[in-house]
Amino acid sequence: MPTDLDQQLIAAAWKNDVAAARRLITAGADVNAVDDTVQSAFLIAASEGYVELLDLTLQHGGDVRSLDSYRGTALIRAAERGHAAVVGRLLQAGVAVDHVNRLGWTALHEAVLLGEGTPQYVETVRLLVAAGADRAKPAQRDGVTPVQGARKLGQKAVSAVLEAERPGSPAAALLGAATAGDADAAAAALAAGASIESADGQRRTALLLAALNDRVEVARLLVGLGADPDAQDDRKDSAWLVTGVTGSVAMLETLLPARPDLALRNRYGGVSVIPASERGHVEYVRRVVRTGINVNHVNDLGWTALLEAVILGKGSEAWQEIVKILLAAGADPAIADRDGVTALQHAEKRGYDKIAAILREAKGR
């Protein structure tokens, strides 16, 4: 029987009250304790798609072998509802991918037969396939396979995932799929045994190749299964670092759940906000400064993001906006380069009057 603390935790889980759940767990509540409907905080987090709560329960011993009243795993519950982010975390945690519940279905069956064929279900199916789910496994009651179910329901995008051919050379196929942006082929390559950290001759992983080419769907698949966003190639580029070069906000958002190292340095000793500021990627800079990245980081050239925005920028509207964003995020205009020249002095020298005015105003505050 659940204790009073356990019951309070289950109630907090239904509300997705992570702060209360954390306090209750600290006080001794069990994330695996079930009520009379066989619900636990861990299982609730999975079925409702509460990612932060799920992470909390996994950190405190969430039992990946636990079953609900249908004898189903947390993975089956999440797959049924198309909670792709939760599915990825559970696969990384080691939940059995082909467990069969009381209805005779696996997680893949439920994602197809009870799914809607929408993008969230397509992503869910990709994750399951990449993790080795049996695409040809018949349901125990009616013998329908996931492939047959998807065809019958007219789920064309899901069918494409399930029918993707397994390659002869999985690692090469994964790298090629990441470059081309073929998420279905990437899932098939992983299912065929490709290591998620497969790399080419320049040590570029599949995730790095996806980031370089802005292949967001492939990156979502790889991140969902735990690919390393910090793996660096022979030029010291990583998936995270190159987002500062490409300026892709979509890729930035895709990589953030992988918890990239914001202090990781490129070959110039810089962090991602520096090349983004240099290249005029306004929306990227606007987003990345909200991650907690150090806007005053100094690279090996002796320059901060603010200095690069002035020295290597063009002084036009995009760079004016970037200067404003950096200053609002705490960039220090008093930091000078190796020659003791400040961003303001560089702006004045280059005739960037509007940027100079912005910096003077910041200096006078």
Backbone hydrogen bonds in HBPLUS format (Angstrom, degrees):
<---DONOR---> <-ACCEPTOR-->    atom                        ^
c    i                          cat <-CA-CA->   ^        H-A-AA   ^      H-
h    n   atom  resd res      DA  || num        DHA   H-A  angle D-A-AA Bond
n    s   type  num  typ     dist DA aas  dist angle  dist       angle   num
A0007-GLN N   A0003-THR O   2.93 MM   4  6.26 159.1  1.97 153.5 158.6     1
A0008-GLN N   A0004-ASP O   2.97 MM   4  6.23 152.6  2.05 145.7 153.3     2
A0009-LEU N   A0005-LEU O   2.91 MM   4  6.18 147.9  2.02 144.4 153.6     3
A0010-ILE N   A0006-ASP O   2.93 MM   4  6.27 156.8  1.98 151.8 157.6     4
A0011-ALA N   A0007-GLN O   3.01 MM   4  6.25 157.9  2.06 145.4 151.3     5
A0012-ALA N   A0008-GLN O   2.89 MM   4  6.13 154.2  1.96 144.6 152.0     6
A0013-ALA N   A0009-LEU O   2.83 MM   4  6.07 147.6  1.93 147.0 156.4     7
A0014-TRP N   A0010-ILE O   3.10 MM   4  6.43 156.5  2.16 149.7 154.1     8
A0015-LYS N   A0011-ALA O   3.33 MM   4  6.60 143.7  2.48 139.0 148.1     9
A0015-LYS N   A0012-ALA O   3.16 MM   3  5.11 124.4  2.49  92.7 106.9    10
A0017-ASP N   A0012-ALA O   2.95 MM   5  5.17 171.5  1.96 152.3 151.8    11
A0016-ASN N   A0013-ALA O   2.94 MM   3  4.81 151.6  2.02 100.7 110.0    12
A0021-ALA N   A0017-ASP O   2.94 MM   4  6.16 158.2  1.99 149.8 156.9    13
A0022-ARG N   A0018-VAL O   2.83 MM   4  6.03 154.9  1.89 150.1 156.3    14
A0023-ARG N   A0019-ALA O   3.11 MM   4  6.41 157.7  2.16 146.5 152.0    15
A0024-LEU N   A0020-ALA O   2.93 MM   4  6.17 161.2  1.97 153.4 158.6    16
A0025-ILE N   A0021-ALA O   2.91 MM   4  6.08 157.6  1.96 150.4 156.3    17
A0026-THR N   A0022-ARG O   3.00 MM   4  6.16 159.3  2.04 145.9 151.8    18
A0027-ALA N   A0023-ARG O   2.98 MM   4  6.21 139.6  2.15 138.6 150.0    19
A0029-ALA N   A0024-LEU O   2.89 MM   5  5.45 167.7  1.91 144.5 141.3    20
A0028-GLY N   A0025-ILE O   2.98 MM   3  5.05 153.0  2.05 101.0 109.8    21
A0033-ALA N   A0030-ASP O   3.22 MM   3  5.33 161.9  2.26 106.2 111.7    22
A0042-PHE N   A0031-VAL O   3.19 MM  11  5.70 157.6  2.25 161.0 154.1    23
A0035-ASP N   A0039-GLN O   3.01 MM   4  5.52 141.1  2.16 134.4 143.4    24
A0038-VAL N   A0035-ASP O   3.03 MM   3  5.24 156.9  2.08 118.0 118.7    25
A0044-ILE N   A0040-SER O   2.87 MM   4  6.01 161.6  1.90 156.1 161.6    26
A0045-ALA N   A0041-ALA O   3.02 MM   4  6.11 162.3  2.05 145.8 150.4    27
A0046-ALA N   A0042-PHE O   3.24 MM   4  6.51 151.8  2.33 143.9 151.0    28
A0047-SER N   A0043-LEU O   2.99 MM   4  6.26 169.0  2.01 154.5 156.7    29
A0048-GLU N   A0044-ILE O   2.92 MM   4  5.92 160.2  1.96 157.6 162.3    30
A0050-TYR N   A0045-ALA O   2.97 MM   5  4.85 144.6  2.09 141.5 148.2    31
A0049-GLY N   A0046-ALA O   3.38 MM   3  5.32 150.1  2.48  96.7 105.1    32
A0054-LEU N   A0050-TYR O   2.82 MM   4  6.01 154.8  1.89 152.8 161.2    33
A0055-ASP N   A0051-VAL O   2.90 MM   4  6.19 162.7  1.93 155.1 158.9    34
A0056-LEU N   A0052-GLU O   3.05 MM   4  6.29 153.7  2.12 142.5 149.7    35
A0057-THR N   A0053-LEU O   2.93 MM   4  6.26 159.9  1.97 153.7 158.3    36
A0058-LEU N   A0054-LEU O   2.87 MM   4  6.13 160.4  1.91 157.1 162.8    37
A0059-GLN N   A0055-ASP O   2.91 MM   4  6.10 152.4  1.99 145.9 153.6    38
A0060-HIS N   A0056-LEU O   3.17 MM   4  6.42 128.0  2.46 136.3 149.4    39
A0060-HIS N   A0057-THR O   3.09 MM   3  5.07 135.6  2.30  94.0 106.7    40
A0062-GLY N   A0057-THR O   2.74 MM   5  5.06 135.1  1.94 137.8 139.9    41
A0061-GLY N   A0058-LEU O   3.32 MM   3  5.31 143.1  2.47 114.9 108.7    42
A0066-SER N   A0063-ASP O   3.05 MM   3  5.43 165.5  2.07 114.4 119.1    43
A0068-ASP N   A0072-GLY O   2.89 MM   4  5.37 150.4  1.98 142.3 151.2    44
A0071-ARG N   A0068-ASP O   2.91 MM   3  5.13 156.0  1.97 117.9 119.9    45
A0102-ARG N   A0070-TYR O   2.76 MM  32  5.29 168.1  1.78 168.7 164.9    46
A0077-ARG N   A0073-THR O   3.25 MM   4  6.62 161.6  2.28 149.0 153.3    47
A0078-ALA N   A0074-ALA O   3.03 MM   4  6.26 160.0  2.07 149.6 154.5    48
A0079-ALA N   A0075-LEU O   2.86 MM   4  5.99 159.8  1.90 150.8 156.8    49
A0080-GLU N   A0076-ILE O   2.99 MM   4  6.09 158.9  2.03 150.4 155.1    50
A0083-HIS N   A0078-ALA O   3.03 MM   5  5.23 166.7  2.05 151.5 149.2    51
A0082-GLY N   A0079-ALA O   3.10 MM   3  4.96 155.8  2.16 100.4 108.0    52
A0084-ALA N   A0082-GLY O   2.97 MM   2  5.56 125.6  2.28 108.7  92.9    53
A0087-VAL N   A0083-HIS O   2.90 MM   4  6.17 159.5  1.94 155.5 162.4    54
A0088-GLY N   A0084-ALA O   2.92 MM   4  6.19 161.6  1.95 156.6 159.9    55
A0089-ARG N   A0085-ALA O   3.20 MM   4  6.45 160.1  2.24 142.5 147.3    56
A0090-LEU N   A0086-VAL O   2.93 MM   4  6.16 161.2  1.96 156.5 161.6    57
A0091-LEU N   A0087-VAL O   2.92 MM   4  6.14 154.8  1.99 151.9 158.8    58
A0092-GLN N   A0088-GLY O   3.00 MM   4  6.25 158.3  2.05 148.6 154.5    59
A0093-ALA N   A0089-ARG O   2.93 MM   4  6.16 138.6  2.10 138.5 150.5    60
A0095-VAL N   A0090-LEU O   3.13 MM   5  5.75 176.3  2.13 153.1 152.2    61
A0094-GLY N   A0091-LEU O   3.14 MM   3  5.20 151.3  2.22  99.2 108.0    62
A0101-ASN N   A0105-TRP O   2.94 MM   4  5.57 163.7  1.96 146.8 147.7    63
A0104-GLY N   A0101-ASN O   2.90 MM   3  5.33 159.0  1.94 113.9 120.8    64
A0140-GLN N   A0104-GLY O   3.18 MM  36  4.62 163.1  2.21 126.4 129.4    65
A0110-GLU N   A0106-THR O   3.08 MM   4  6.40 164.8  2.10 152.0 155.3    66
A0111-ALA N   A0107-ALA O   2.94 MM   4  6.15 156.0  1.99 148.6 155.3    67
A0112-VAL N   A0108-LEU O   3.12 MM   4  6.28 144.8  2.25 143.9 152.2    68
A0112-VAL N   A0109-HIS O   3.16 MM   3  5.28 126.4  2.46  96.6 110.2    69
A0113-LEU N   A0109-HIS O   2.65 MM   4  5.70 159.6  1.69 167.7 169.6    70
A0114-LEU N   A0110-GLU O   3.00 MM   4  5.14 148.3  2.10 124.4 133.4    71
A0121-TYR N   A0118-THR O   2.87 MM   3  5.35 127.2  2.16 113.2 127.3    72
A0122-VAL N   A0118-THR O   2.91 MM   4  6.22 155.1  1.97 155.0 163.0    73
A0123-GLU N   A0119-PRO O   2.92 MM   4  6.13 163.4  1.95 151.6 155.0    74
A0124-THR N   A0120-GLN O   3.08 MM   4  6.19 150.2  2.17 131.6 140.1    75
A0125-VAL N   A0121-TYR O   2.85 MM   4  6.05 162.9  1.88 152.2 155.6    76
A0126-ARG N   A0122-VAL O   2.94 MM   4  6.21 156.7  2.00 148.7 155.3    77
A0127-LEU N   A0123-GLU O   3.05 MM   4  6.31 161.8  2.09 149.6 153.6    78
A0128-LEU N   A0124-THR O   3.08 MM   4  6.37 161.0  2.12 150.8 155.7    79
A0129-VAL N   A0125-VAL O   2.87 MM   4  6.04 166.5  1.88 156.5 160.1    80
A0130-ALA N   A0126-ARG O   2.83 MM   4  5.96 169.4  1.84 155.9 159.2    81
A0131-ALA N   A0127-LEU O   3.00 MM   4  6.14 140.6  2.16 140.0 150.4    82
A0133-ALA N   A0128-LEU O   2.93 MM   5  5.41 163.2  1.96 150.0 146.6    83
A0132-GLY N   A0129-VAL O   2.93 MM   3  5.21 159.6  1.97 111.3 116.4    84
A0139-ALA N   A0144-VAL O   2.83 MM   5  5.24 147.3  1.94 122.0 131.1    85
A0143-GLY N   A0139-ALA O   2.88 MM   4  4.61 136.4  2.07 130.2 137.4    86
A0149-GLY N   A0145-THR O   2.86 MM   4  6.07 162.0  1.89 156.8 162.5    87
A0150-ALA N   A0146-PRO O   2.94 MM   4  6.12 159.5  1.98 150.8 155.0    88
A0151-ARG N   A0147-VAL O   3.14 MM   4  6.39 161.1  2.17 148.8 153.7    89
A0152-LYS N   A0148-GLN O   2.94 MM   4  6.14 167.6  1.96 154.4 157.7    90
A0153-LEU N   A0149-GLY O   3.02 MM   4  6.14 151.3  2.10 146.1 153.5    91
A0155-GLN N   A0150-ALA O   2.95 MM   5  5.13 156.7  2.01 157.3 156.3    92
A0154-GLY N   A0151-ARG O   3.05 MM   3  5.11 153.9  2.12 102.8 111.0    93
A0156-LYS N   A0154-GLY O   3.08 MM   2  5.65 123.2  2.42 107.3  91.6    94
A0159-SER N   A0155-GLN O   2.82 MM   4  6.01 159.2  1.86 154.8 161.8    95
A0160-ALA N   A0156-LYS O   2.94 MM   4  6.19 149.6  2.04 145.2 152.9    96
A0161-VAL N   A0157-ALA O   3.28 MM   4  6.61 147.9  2.39 139.4 146.6    97
A0161-VAL N   A0158-VAL O   3.10 MM   3  5.21 120.9  2.46  97.7 111.9    98
A0162-LEU N   A0158-VAL O   3.04 MM   4  6.36 165.6  2.06 155.1 158.5    99
A0163-GLU N   A0159-SER O   2.84 MM   4  5.92 141.6  1.99 150.0 160.1   100
A0164-ALA N   A0161-VAL O   3.42 MM   3  5.51 163.5  2.45 103.1 107.8   101
A0173-ALA N   A0169-SER O   2.95 MM   4  6.07 159.1  1.99 158.8 165.7   102
A0174-LEU N   A0170-PRO O   2.86 MM   4  6.06 151.6  1.94 149.8 157.2   103
A0175-LEU N   A0171-ALA O   3.09 MM   4  6.40 163.5  2.12 152.7 156.0   104
A0176-GLY N   A0172-ALA O   2.94 MM   4  6.12 158.4  1.98 148.6 155.1   105
A0177-ALA N   A0173-ALA O   2.83 MM   4  5.95 156.2  1.88 146.5 153.3   106
A0178-ALA N   A0174-LEU O   2.91 MM   4  6.10 153.0  1.99 147.4 154.7   107
A0179-THR N   A0175-LEU O   3.09 MM   4  6.27 153.4  2.16 142.5 149.1   108
A0180-ALA N   A0176-GLY O   2.93 MM   4  6.12 160.4  1.97 148.8 154.5   109
A0181-GLY N   A0177-ALA O   2.75 MM   4  5.63 131.5  1.98 140.1 151.9   110
A0182-ASP N   A0177-ALA O   2.94 MM   5  4.82 145.7  2.06 135.9 141.8   111
A0186-ALA N   A0182-ASP O   3.02 MM   4  6.29 149.4  2.12 145.6 155.1   112
A0187-ALA N   A0183-ALA O   2.97 MM   4  6.21 154.2  2.04 144.6 150.5   113
A0188-ALA N   A0184-ASP O   3.01 MM   4  6.32 156.9  2.07 147.0 153.3   114
A0189-ALA N   A0185-ALA O   2.91 MM   4  6.12 152.5  1.99 145.7 153.0   115
A0190-LEU N   A0186-ALA O   3.01 MM   4  6.27 157.2  2.06 148.8 154.4   116
A0191-ALA N   A0187-ALA O   2.92 MM   4  6.14 156.9  1.97 147.8 154.7   117
A0192-ALA N   A0188-ALA O   2.93 MM   4  6.13 136.0  2.13 138.3 150.1   118
A0194-ALA N   A0189-ALA O   3.05 MM   5  5.67 164.2  2.08 147.6 144.3   119
A0193-GLY N   A0190-LEU O   3.04 MM   3  5.21 158.5  2.09 104.7 111.4   120
A0198-SER N   A0195-SER O   2.97 MM   3  5.15 152.6  2.05 118.2 115.8   121
A0200-ASP N   A0204-ARG O   3.10 MM   4  5.43 149.1  2.20 127.7 133.1   122
A0203-ARG N   A0200-ASP O   2.94 MM   3  5.17 154.7  2.00 120.0 120.6   123
A0234-ASP N   A0202-GLN O   3.07 MM  32  5.68 161.5  2.10 150.1 148.4   124
A0209-LEU N   A0205-THR O   2.93 MM   4  6.24 160.3  1.97 152.9 158.3   125
A0210-ALA N   A0206-ALA O   2.89 MM   4  6.12 153.3  1.96 146.1 153.8   126
A0211-ALA N   A0207-LEU O   2.94 MM   4  6.16 153.6  2.01 144.8 151.9   127
A0212-LEU N   A0208-LEU O   2.84 MM   4  6.06 160.7  1.88 153.0 158.3   128
A0213-ASN N   A0209-LEU O   3.11 MM   4  6.22 148.2  2.21 142.4 149.7   129
A0215-ARG N   A0210-ALA O   2.74 MM   5  4.75 168.9  1.75 144.4 147.4   130
A0214-ASP N   A0211-ALA O   3.18 MM   3  4.83 161.5  2.21  98.4 103.9   131
A0219-ALA N   A0215-ARG O   3.05 MM   4  6.28 162.0  2.09 152.3 158.1   132
A0220-ARG N   A0216-VAL O   2.83 MM   4  6.07 154.0  1.89 153.7 160.4   133
A0221-LEU N   A0217-GLU O   3.18 MM   4  6.42 155.5  2.24 142.9 148.6   134
A0222-LEU N   A0218-VAL O   2.98 MM   4  6.29 166.0  2.00 156.2 159.5   135
A0223-VAL N   A0219-ALA O   2.79 MM   4  5.91 167.4  1.81 156.7 160.3   136
A0224-GLY N   A0220-ARG O   2.91 MM   4  5.89 155.3  1.97 140.4 148.0   137
A0225-LEU N   A0221-LEU O   3.23 MM   4  6.50 133.8  2.45 139.7 150.5   138
A0225-LEU N   A0222-LEU O   3.19 MM   3  5.27 134.8  2.41  96.1 107.9   139
A0227-ALA N   A0222-LEU O   2.92 MM   5  5.31 165.5  1.95 142.5 141.7   140
A0226-GLY N   A0223-VAL O   2.99 MM   3  5.04 163.1  2.01 106.7 111.8   141
A0240-TRP N   A0229-PRO O   3.34 MM  11  5.75 164.1  2.37 155.3 150.6   142
A0233-ASP N   A0237-ASP O   2.89 MM   4  5.50 147.8  1.99 146.8 155.7   143
A0236-LYS N   A0233-ASP O   3.02 MM   3  5.09 162.7  2.05 112.1 114.8   144
A0242-VAL N   A0238-SER O   3.02 MM   4  6.16 161.3  2.06 158.3 161.2   145
A0243-THR N   A0240-TRP O   3.10 MM   3  5.57 148.5  2.21 109.8 119.1   146
A0244-GLY N   A0241-LEU O   3.12 MM   3  5.76 147.2  2.23 113.7 121.3   147
A0245-VAL N   A0242-VAL O   2.98 MM   3  4.97 136.4  2.18  96.5 109.2   148
A0246-THR N   A0242-VAL O   2.88 MM   4  6.21 167.3  1.90 161.2 163.1   149
A0247-GLY N   A0243-THR O   2.72 MM   4  5.37 145.7  1.83 134.6 145.1   150
A0252-LEU N   A0248-SER O   3.09 MM   4  6.29 156.9  2.15 139.4 146.2   151
A0253-GLU N   A0249-VAL O   2.90 MM   4  6.16 163.5  1.92 154.5 157.4   152
A0254-THR N   A0250-ALA O   3.03 MM   4  6.21 146.7  2.14 138.2 147.7   153
A0255-LEU N   A0251-MET O   2.91 MM   4  6.14 149.0  2.01 152.6 159.9   154
A0256-LEU N   A0252-LEU O   3.04 MM   4  6.19 142.5  2.19 150.8 160.5   155
A0258-ALA N   A0255-LEU O   2.87 MM   3  5.43 148.7  1.97 118.6 128.6   156
A0259-ARG N   A0256-LEU O   2.85 MM   3  5.28 161.4  1.89 121.7 124.9   157
A0264-LEU N   A0261-ASP O   3.12 MM   3  5.41 166.8  2.14 111.5 115.2   158
A0266-ASN N   A0270-GLY O   2.86 MM   4  5.34 152.3  1.94 143.0 151.3   159
A0269-GLY N   A0266-ASN O   2.83 MM   3  5.13 161.9  1.86 117.8 121.2   160
A0300-ASP N   A0268-TYR O   2.84 MM  32  5.60 157.5  1.89 148.0 153.3   161
A0274-ILE N   A0271-VAL O   3.00 MM   3  5.89 156.4  2.06 129.9 135.8   162
A0276-ALA N   A0272-SER O   3.45 MM   4  6.53 160.1  2.49 147.8 153.4   163
A0277-SER N   A0273-VAL O   3.04 MM   4  6.05 146.2  2.15 135.9 143.9   164
A0277-SER N   A0274-ILE O   3.13 MM   3  5.19 120.8  2.50  98.3 112.4   165
A0278-GLU N   A0274-ILE O   3.01 MM   4  6.29 157.4  2.06 153.7 160.3   166
A0279-ARG N   A0275-PRO O   2.96 MM   4  6.09 152.8  2.04 146.1 152.4   167
A0281-HIS N   A0276-ALA O   3.06 MM   5  5.25 163.0  2.09 157.5 157.4   168
A0282-VAL N   A0280-GLY O   3.00 MM   2  5.61 123.8  2.32 109.6  93.6   169
A0285-VAL N   A0281-HIS O   3.01 MM   4  6.24 168.3  2.02 159.4 162.6   170
A0286-ARG N   A0282-VAL O   2.89 MM   4  6.13 160.9  1.93 154.6 160.6   171
A0287-ARG N   A0283-GLU O   3.06 MM   4  6.22 146.8  2.17 138.6 146.4   172
A0287-ARG N   A0284-TYR O   3.07 MM   3  5.17 120.3  2.44  96.0 110.7   173
A0288-VAL N   A0284-TYR O   2.74 MM   4  5.92 171.6  1.74 164.3 166.9   174
A0289-VAL N   A0285-VAL O   3.17 MM   4  6.07 158.4  2.22 148.7 151.2   175
A0290-ARG N   A0287-ARG O   3.06 MM   3  5.59 153.4  2.13 112.7 120.9   176
A0291-THR N   A0288-VAL O   3.04 MM   3  5.36 165.5  2.06 113.9 117.1   177
A0297-HIS N   A0294-ASN O   3.28 MM   3  5.47 160.2  2.32 111.9 111.8   178
A0299-ASN N   A0303-TRP O   2.95 MM   4  5.50 169.0  1.96 144.1 143.9   179
A0302-GLY N   A0299-ASN O   2.91 MM   3  5.32 158.7  1.95 112.6 119.6   180
A0308-GLU N   A0304-THR O   2.94 MM   4  6.21 162.4  1.97 151.7 156.6   181
A0309-ALA N   A0305-ALA O   2.90 MM   4  6.06 153.4  1.98 145.9 153.2   182
A0310-VAL N   A0306-LEU O   3.25 MM   4  6.51 143.0  2.39 141.6 150.2   183
A0310-VAL N   A0307-LEU O   3.17 MM   3  5.27 127.7  2.46  96.2 109.3   184
A0311-ILE N   A0307-LEU O   2.72 MM   4  5.86 175.2  1.72 164.5 164.6   185
A0312-LEU N   A0308-GLU O   2.87 MM   4  5.28 154.9  1.93 133.8 142.3   186
A0319-TRP N   A0316-SER O   3.04 MM   3  5.61 116.1  2.47 113.1 127.1   187
A0320-GLN N   A0316-SER O   2.93 MM   4  6.16 151.1  2.02 154.5 163.1   188
A0321-GLU N   A0317-GLU O   2.95 MM   4  6.17 158.4  2.00 151.5 156.1   189
A0322-ILE N   A0318-ALA O   3.01 MM   4  6.30 151.8  2.09 142.4 150.7   190
A0323-VAL N   A0319-TRP O   2.95 MM   4  6.12 159.5  2.00 145.3 149.9   191
A0324-LYS N   A0320-GLN O   3.13 MM   4  6.44 157.9  2.18 145.1 150.7   192
A0325-ILE N   A0321-GLU O   2.91 MM   4  6.20 159.3  1.96 150.7 156.5   193
A0326-LEU N   A0322-ILE O   2.86 MM   4  6.07 168.5  1.88 158.5 160.9   194
A0327-LEU N   A0323-VAL O   2.99 MM   4  6.13 164.5  2.02 150.4 154.7   195
A0328-ALA N   A0324-LYS O   2.96 MM   4  6.12 161.2  2.00 149.8 155.2   196
A0329-ALA N   A0325-ILE O   2.98 MM   4  6.18 134.4  2.19 140.9 153.6   197
A0329-ALA N   A0326-LEU O   3.09 MM   3  5.01 127.8  2.37  92.3 106.6   198
A0331-ALA N   A0326-LEU O   2.85 MM   5  5.27 160.8  1.89 146.0 142.4   199
A0330-GLY N   A0327-LEU O   3.06 MM   3  5.20 161.9  2.09 106.8 111.5   200
A0335-ILE N   A0332-ASP O   3.29 MM   3  5.89 167.0  2.31 115.8 119.4   201
A0337-ASP N   A0341-VAL O   2.89 MM   4  5.39 160.9  1.92 136.5 138.7   202
A0340-GLY N   A0337-ASP O   2.91 MM   3  5.22 162.2  1.95 115.7 119.0   203
A0346-HIS N   A0342-THR O   3.00 MM   4  6.31 154.2  2.07 148.9 156.4   204
A0347-ALA N   A0343-ALA O   2.91 MM   4  6.14 155.6  1.97 147.8 154.6   205
A0348-GLU N   A0344-LEU O   2.92 MM   4  6.21 159.8  1.97 154.1 159.2   206
A0349-LYS N   A0345-GLN O   2.98 MM   4  6.11 158.4  2.03 144.2 150.3   207
A0350-ARG N   A0346-HIS O   3.05 MM   4  6.23 146.6  2.16 144.2 152.4   208
A0352-TYR N   A0347-ALA O   2.90 MM   5  5.00 155.3  1.96 155.6 153.0   209
A0351-GLY N   A0348-GLU O   3.21 MM   3  5.11 153.3  2.28  98.5 106.5   210
A0356-ALA N   A0352-TYR O   2.89 MM   4  6.08 160.8  1.93 156.9 163.4   211
A0357-ALA N   A0353-ASP O   2.91 MM   4  6.13 152.0  1.99 145.3 152.4   212
A0358-ILE N   A0354-LYS O   3.08 MM   4  6.34 153.5  2.15 142.3 148.9   213
A0359-LEU N   A0355-ILE O   2.96 MM   4  6.24 158.4  2.00 152.9 158.5   214
A0360-ARG N   A0356-ALA O   2.83 MM   4  6.05 151.1  1.92 148.0 156.5   215
A0361-GLU N   A0357-ALA O   3.04 MM   4  6.20 159.1  2.09 145.0 150.1   216
A0362-ALA N   A0358-ILE O   3.08 MM   4  6.37 151.8  2.17 141.1 148.8   217
A0363-LYS N   A0359-LEU O   2.87 MM   4  6.06 150.5  1.95 144.2 152.6   218
A0364-GLY N   A0360-ARG O   2.96 MM   4  6.17 141.8  2.10 145.4 155.2   219
A0365-ARG N   A0362-ALA O   3.35 MM   3  5.44 158.0  2.40 100.7 107.1   220
